[in-house]
Every structure is written in C-alpha cells, then in structure tokens.
Amino acid sequence: MCLGIPGKIISIYEEHGTRMANIDFGGVSREACVEVVPEAKPGDWTIVHAGFALNLLSEEEAQETLEILSEMARLAEQDDLDHGE
C-alpha cells in the first residue's frame, strides 16, 4: 500500500537542473521533487510520495486528509491498548 502525505510548500528551488521544493509536514521539513507539478508555488499544498510531489490540493483537502490520518493513528493506538500490546 502506498501512502501520500500532504505537506505545505515552503520554498521552490532548482538543484542540478531539477525543480525541487522544501515542504513542511507539520513541523518536519523535507525536500521533494516538484517537476510533475510545474504550477506549484510556495504556500501550495501537495501530496508527496517517495520524495515526489504528485499533485496539488486545497488547504481544506489537506487538512481533511491530515485529520483522517490522525484519527487512523488514534484508532490503531486504541486497538493496541485494547489487545494489551
């Protein structure tokens, strides 16, 4: 299963001829290639998988996705507690 995580583009730059971005994932900053989304600009939200920005999304869509991921983590943690793990 693949999981793409939403992040907010902080800056865009070129590295060795490739368009790259510094992306914030809830306080953790990572680099990702943004060649696939040439319209991307700082302040945009994007889905990143394996170091590549796959598409852009609205802030509302990003927040909704982050809330769902948070709820999934909470439920998994509760399940572990319920089963004594």
Number of C-alpha atoms within 10 A of each C-alpha: 2 6 9 15 16 26 28 24 25 17 16 18 12 11 10 6 7 11 16 20 26 19 26 17 15 10 8 8 15 14 18 20 21 26 15 12 15 9 10 19 16 13 13 17 25 26 19 23 14 12 14 19 27 18 16 21 15 11 16 10 14 19 14 13 16 17 12 12 13 12 12 12 12 12 12 12 12 13 12 11 10 9 7 7 8
